[in-house]
Amino acid sequence: LEASLPYSSLYSLEEHVSMILDGYGILGTNRIQYLNFARKLWREISRYGWVKSSTVNAMIALWRSKGATDRVLRDIVTLFEPYIVRREAGEGGGEVTL
């Protein structure tokens, strides 16, 4: 069973992320960390067909520690909303707060 992807190609995803980055005025090499964040999420989803909200929260924390802006990361996460599995009853992890 092949996992469904949020975008037909990595290129398509990068186009959508670029629109978000353009909106924030993020140019040049500053875009790389955000594109890498989106690529990592895309790879997780391509592998499993979904990603846990706790994983997304951990990724946001990691990229913030590297200097990425929280609001930009969370806007990128919205591109993946249908593929983020929220916390089940009795399970840890929490919600991704957008």
C-alpha positions, 0 to 999 in steps of 0.5 A: 500500500503506497502512502498518499502525498500532500503534493504530487511532487517535491517541486509542487510543495516547494512552490507552495512554501515559496509563496508563504516565504514571499509573503513574509519577505524571506529571500535568498539563503534564508529560505533554505531552512524553511524549505528543509523543514517542509521537505522533512515533513513531506518525507515523513508523510511520504513514508507513512501517509501521515505524521503525528502532531507530536512529531510536528511539534518537535520539528517546530521546536528544533527549527526554532532552536536553529533560528527559524521564525515560529509563525512561518513554520506554523504557516508551512505546517498548514500545508500538511493539515490533512496529514497530521494525526491528532492525539488519540484519547489516552495518548500523549503528544498534544495538538499542533497549535497554529 
